Amino acid sequence: MGDRRAPRPQGPLSGRRTPLRRVAAECMAWMNRGLDRLPIGHWLHRRVRRSLELPELELRVRALGRELDGLRLAFVSDVHAGSFLDEADLCALFGRIQAARPDVVLFGGDLINTRERELLLFRRPLERLRPRFGMFAVPGNHDHFWGPDIGLWSAFLQENGVQVLTNRGVRVGIGDSSLWVCGVDDLTEGEPDLARALSGRRDGEPVVLLSHHPDFFFEAAAVGVDLVLSGHTHGGQIRIAGWAPIHHSRFGYERGWFTENDCSLYVGRGVGVTLLPIRIDAPPEVPIVTLRCRHPAVPEASAAAAPAVLAVHD
C-alpha cells in the first residue's frame, strides 16, 4: 500500500469535526433528545420500524472455497439506539435477524446515538442472536463522538459476544476453505489502518471488510478486498423525487451496490434515524448477503464439517 491514504471525506456531515461542527452536533443532539420525549416522535418512528426490510442479496466471490459457498452475512448498521428505539424494539429487531438464519452477524457502527449509556440497551437483544460463526463489529462516528472512551464501547461488546475488529481481522473457516473478515476504524472520528486490518491474511484469501464510512471503499478497492460493507448514509434518510438533500459521501456512495477493481461495496440504509424520526424513500434495512463461489456448480458443503473462527493480530 505504501503511503497511499484514503481521501478524507468533506462537507458539513461527512468531514472531520471542527469545533464549529462539534457545537452543531451538540445542538442537533439536544433537538433529537427533545423529540424523543414527545409522543409524536415515537408514533412517527413506529411507522419507520414497520417498514424494515431484510433484503436477500448475493455476491459471487473469487477464490471462495466450496465449504463456504452459501455463507450468509447479516449486516446491521446505524441502529442509533436510545433515540426512538428501546430495549424491547431491539429484541424484536434481533429476533427477526436471527429468524433469517445468518451464519455471521456484522455490526457496521453507530450502535448508539447521543449518549454512551445507550449501549446498555443491547445486552438482552444480543442474546437473541446465535450465528454459528459469531458476531463482529466496527465503531462509527457516533460511537466515537458520544462515547468519551471507545475502549468502554469495545469492552462492552466483547463481554457480550461481539468481537471488535478495529483495524484487525479474524479468519472464518470450514475445512480447507477460509475467509478473512476484518474491519477499520471510522474514517471521520477514528484512525483507520487497512494494512493492520489485512495483516495475517493469506495470499489469495477472500476478504470481507467492515468500514462504517463508505468513502473508505476508495482504498479497499486498490488492495484486493472482495467485499466492503458500509453504512453511515442512511440511504439519504429523506429523499425527494429520488434526491437526498443531505449527503454523507464525497463520492456519491449513498446506498446499494458499487463496483471497482473487482471489489464490491454495499452501502446499507441502516436501521435507525438521527435527529428526525422519519424516513422518506429510504426504508430501514438489514441486508442478508449470501456469498457464492465464482463457479456456479459447487458441491454442497459437508454438514459434518465444524466451523472455526480464529482471531489473528490485534
N, C-alpha and C positions, 0 to 999 in steps of 0.2 A: 504493500500500500504506500510505502514511502511517507512523504509529507502531505499526501492528499487528505483534504478535510472536506466534510460535507458543508455546503454553504449554510450559514446561519439564516433562519427564517426572518423575514422583515414584516413590518406592518403593526398596527395597534394591538392585535391579538396574538400574532404568531411570533413576534420578535422577543429578544432578550428583554427582561423587565428593567426599565429605568425607574428612578424614584417617582417620576410622574405616573408611570404605568402602575406602580405599586399602590399609589394613592387611589387611582381609578379602580383597581381591583378591590381594594378595601371598601370603597363606596358601593360597588356592584354587589359585594358580598352582603353588606347591610341591607340593600334592597331585596336581595334573594331571601335573607332570613325573615324580613318583614312579610314578604308574600307567603312564606312557609307557614306563618302564623294565621293566615286568613283562610277561612273555609273554601273560598273560591279557588285558591291556589291548588288545594288538594283535589277539588272537583275537576279542575282542568287537567291535572296530571293523571287522574284516573282514566281519562279518555286517551292519554298518551300510552299508559300501560296496557290498555286493552288492544292497542294496535301493534304490540310487539310481534316481530316476525323472527322465525328461526329458519332462514333460507338454507336449502341444501345445495352446496357448491361442490365443484370437483376440479382438481388440478392434476395433470399428468406431470410427474417429476422424473427428471433424468437420474439414472443410477439408483432409483429406489428399489430395494430388494423385494423379492416376491412375498416374503413373510410380512412385510409392512404394507403391501397393497391393500387398500381399503381402510387405512388408518384414518380415524375421524377426529378432527380437531374442532373444539368449540372455542370461539373467540369472544371473550367478554370484555368490553371496553367502556370507559366513560360512564360508569354507574352513577357517580356523583351522589352517593348515599347520604342520607340525612336531610337533604332538601327534597321534600315531597315523597321520599321513599323511606319507609321504616323497616324494622326487622322482619315483620310479617310479609311485607312486599318482597323483600329479598328472599325469604324462604320459599315463597310461591315461584319466584323467578328461577331460583336454582333448582327447584323441583322440576320445572319444565325442561331445564337444560339437561338434567340427569335422565329424564324420560327419553331424550334424544339419543342416549347411549353413546356419548363421546368416549374415545379412548384417552384423550388428553384434553384438559381444560386450560386455556391460556388467558391470562388477565393482562389487558393491554394498557393499564394505567388509568389514573383519575378515579380511583375507587371512592375517595372522599370528595367533598365539595368545598366547604368553607371552614370546617372545624376538625381538628385531629381526632377528637373523640368519636367522630362518625365511624371510624374504623371498627369500633367495638360492635357495631350493628352486624358485622359479618361473621361473628363467632358461630352462632347457631346455623345460619344459612350454609356455611361452608361444610357443615356436617351432612348436608343433603347430597353433596357431590362425591361420587365414588368412581372416578375414571381409572381404568386399570393401569395406565402409565403415569398417573399423577397430575398435579396442578402446578403451573409455573406463572410467574408474574414479573412485570417491569413497572417502575413508577412513572407517573405522568406529571405534568406541571402542577396540577392541584395538589398531588401528594407531597411534592417538594415545598410548594409555596405555603400551604396551610399546616404542614407538619414541621415544627421547628427542628426536629431531629429525624431525618429519614431513616436512621437506624432503628427507631422505635417502630416505624411502619414495617420495615423489613422483618424485625424480630416477631411482631405480632403474626404476620403471615406465615413465617417459618414454624411458629408454635402451633399454628392451626392447619398444617399440612400443605402449605403452598411454598414451593422453592422459588426464591427471588433470584432472577437472572440479570442483575445489574452488571453489565459488561462481563458476562461469563456464560458458559454453556454446559449442557449435560448431553450425554449420549442415551438415546432411547433405542432399544433393540430387541429383536427376537431372532434367535438362531444366528445366522450369518448376516442378517440384514440390520442396518442401523441408520439412525437419523440424528443429526446434530441440531439440538434445539437450544437457541441462545437468545440473549437479549441485550439491549443497550440502554443506557440511562437516557433521560429525557433531553431532547435537543435544546429546549429553551431554558430550563431551570437546572439541568444536571450537566454531567460531563460524559457524553457518550464516547466509547472507545471500542470500535469494531474489531481492531486487532486483538484485544484481550478477549472479546466475546467469541472469536473464532479460534483462539488458542486451544489446542487439544483436538481439533477436528482432523480426521484422517483425510488423506488425499482422495478426492473424488466423492467424499461422503456428502449426501444431500443435506441442505441446511434450511431450517425454518428460523427466521429472525423476528423477534418481537421488538418493535420500536413504537413508542406512543405517538411520536410526531411522524407523519408520512413523508416529510421532506428529507428524512434520512435515507429514503429509497435511492437518492442520488448516489450515495456512497456504496450502499449494499449491492446495487446493480453492477458496480465496477469490479467486484471481487468474487463473483461466482456464487452468491447466495441464490437459492432457488425460490424461496417464498418469503415475503415480508408481510407481516400483519400489523396494521396500524389503526389508530382511531383518531382522537383529538378534534376532528372537524364536526362531528355530529351530523355529517352529511349536509351541513349547512344549517340544520335545525329548523330554520324558517326559510322556505323557498317560495318565490313568487314567479309564476309562469316559468318554472324551471331554473330561475336565477336566485342565488343566495346573496343577500346584501352584505353578509359578514363572511370574510374569507380567513381561513386559518392556515392555508398552504400557499407558499410563494409560487409553486409550480402548478397549481390547479388540481392537486390530488384531493378532491373533495369526498368522493365516495366510489365504491366499486373497484373494478379491476383496471390495472395498468401493467404494461409490459415493457421491459428494456433489457437488452443484452441477455435474453433468455432467463431473466429474473422477473417474477411476477409479484405485484403488490396488490393486496386487497385492503381498502380503507373502509372499515366498518362504521356504520352510523351511530353505534353505541347504544346504551340503554337509557341513560338519564338525560337530564337537561341542566343548563346553567342559566341563572338569572330568571328567565321567564318559563313558567311551567307549561309550555306549549311546543308543539312541533307542527309544521305545515309542510306537506310533501316531503317529509324526511322521517318516516316512522322508525321507531327504535328497532334494533335487530341484534341477534346473537347468531352470526353465521356459523354453520357447521361445514367445515371444509374437509372433504374426503380426498386423500392423496392416492393417486393411482400410478402404477408403473407406466413408462412410456410405451411399452409393448402391450397391446390390449389382451393378448392371450396369455393370461397369468394363472398358474395353478393356485388352488385355494391353499391358504396358509394352514399348517397343521394345527388342529385345536389343542394338541398336547404341548405345543411349544410354549414355554413360560416367558412372559415379558421381563425385560430387565431395564432398569434405569440406573445409570452410573454417573454420579456427579464428578465433574472433572474441572479443575482450575478455577479458583475463586477470583 
